[in-house]
């Protein structure tokens, strides 16, 4: 897997290399990105020459590479715009080393990195858009309590909300979710929601 970063900021370049323990090729212009294919590419959104994330040209770049956008002033709105532009992830440009490594691992493996707030927003919007699937079909292997937890998680409730609703601890919610994921062969809440809506 090849790793590249599009940035004019030398200190950011050094931070990313040190934080991820990866060798990156530094690109200095967007046209250089068009020469790449099948690479993990980090793009510094502070570059003044970049098109807006709403520009359709991003879809060309994000279709051929696994793109992770870096922002010095991250926001949920920009995060959603980055995902809409086809990015595999979005994070603070100067995120901690552990976070950078975790995000890079997800993106390099072909996954999508979405922060907790964005993930909750996506799940809630899916809950509104799609009618629930027949509960017996997807919840068959679950216990009654696991079904309650799974239903709330698939509708976008956070662990704290599920715990309060069911009168259990957040630790118990996490335990139930790990069993639910294992039994239903899903790896996260987004996949659980897709399964519940009949999309997966």
N, C-alpha and C positions, 0 to 999 in steps of 0.2 A: 504494500500500500504506500502510495506517495503522498506526502503532506506538503502543502503550500500555504502561504499567507500573503494576502494582498494588503499591504500597509506601507505608509511612508514614515511611520513612527519606529525608530530604531529601538527605543526603550520597550515598546510593546512587543516587538519582534523578540527581544531578549527575554522578556517576561514569559512569553508563550513557550519558547524553547526550553527554558529552565523549568517552568511549571509542569510541562508535559513529558520532559525527558525524550523529546522527539527532535529529529533533524527536519527543519522546514526550509523549503525553497522560498525566498522572498520575492514576490512579484511587486512591481511598482505601477502597473497600469491595468485597467480592465481588459484591454485587448489581449494582454498576455494570458489572461484566463481562458480565452477562447482556444488557445493552443493545448489546453489540458483536457484529459478525459479519464474518468474513473479514479480521480484523486479526491482526497479530503482537502477542501480549501476553506481556510478561515479568511473572512473579509472584514476589514476594519471599516465600520460605517462612518468613521470620522473623515475618511477621504473625501475632499470637497468635490471631486470630479464624478462621483458615483451618481447614477440615475436614482430617482425616488424608488422606494420599494414597491410602489404601485405600478411602476413601469413594466410592461409586458416583456421587455428584453431580458429580465432576470430569469424568466422561465427557460430560456435557451441555456444560460450558464448553469442553472440548478438541475437541469435535466441530465447533463453529462458528467456532473461531479456532485459529491456530497458536500454541500455548502453549510458552513456554520458562520453566522453573522456575529460580530463582536461590537458591542456598543459601550461607549464611555458613560452614557446617560440612559440606561435601559428603562423601558416602560412596557406595560402590558400591551398597549396599542401598537407599539413598534414590534413587539414580539409576535403578535398576531399577523401584522403586515409581513414580517419576515417569513413566517410559515406559509402564508398565502403566496408569497413569491417563490415558494418551492424549497426553502431552506430546510435542512435537516435539524437545525438547532439555532439557538440565539442565547447569548449570555453576556455578562459584564466583561468588558475587555480585560479588566484587571482582577478577574475572579481568582480565588485561592487555588493553589496548585492541585489540591485534592478534587475540587469541583471541576477544574479544567480537564484533569485526567479522566474523570468519570464521564464528562460530556463527550470528550474526544473518543473514548472507548465505544460509547453508544453510537455515535455518528459513523465511526470507522466500521462498525459491525453492520451498518445499513439501517440502524434504527433512527428514531426521531426523538430529539431531546426537547421536552416542553416543561417549563417550570411548574410548580404546584398550582399557582393561581391560574395559569393558562390552561392546564389540564382540567381543572375544575370547571372553567368557563366552557371548554369544548364539550365536556361530558354533559353539562347542564343544557347546552344548546342542542346536543344530540337528543337528549331526553324530550325536548319540546318538539323536535322535528319528526321523530319516528315513534310510531305506536309500539308499545311493549310486545314482545314475542310471547307466544303461549308459554306460560311459566313452567308447565310440566316438561316441556321439551328440553329446556336448557338447565333447569334446576334439579333434574332427576336425581343425581348422585348426592345432593346436599341434605343435611339435617334441617330441621325446622328453623333452628337459630341461624344456621348458615344461610338459609334462604332469606331470612329477614335482613341480615347484614349485606348479602349480595344485592338485594333489591335496593336498599338505601345507597350502597356504593355506586351501583349502576345508574342511579338517578342523580348523582353528583354530590352526595353528602360527604363531607370530610369525616375523618375518624372521630374527631371530637363531637360532631353532630350525631353520628351514629351511636356513640357511647351514651350521650345524653338521652337520645330517643329510646334506646333499649335498656337503659339503666345498668350499663356495664362499664368497665374501664376501657380506656383507649388501648391498653396493652392486650386486653381480651379481643377487642376489635381487630387488632393487627394479627393476632393468633388465628382468628376465624378467617381473615382475608387470605392468609398464607395457605390454609387448608382449602379454601374455595378455589384459589388460583391453581393449586395442584390438582384438585379433583376435576376442574373444568378445562385443564390444559391451556390456561392463559397466563401471561406473565405480568400483567398490570391492570389497573382500573380501566384504561381505555379499551383494552381487548375485552374485558368483562362487559363493558357497556356495549361494544359492538356485538358481542355474543347475545346479550339480552335483547338487543333491537333486531336480531336476525340478520345482521350484516356480515358476521363472521362465520 
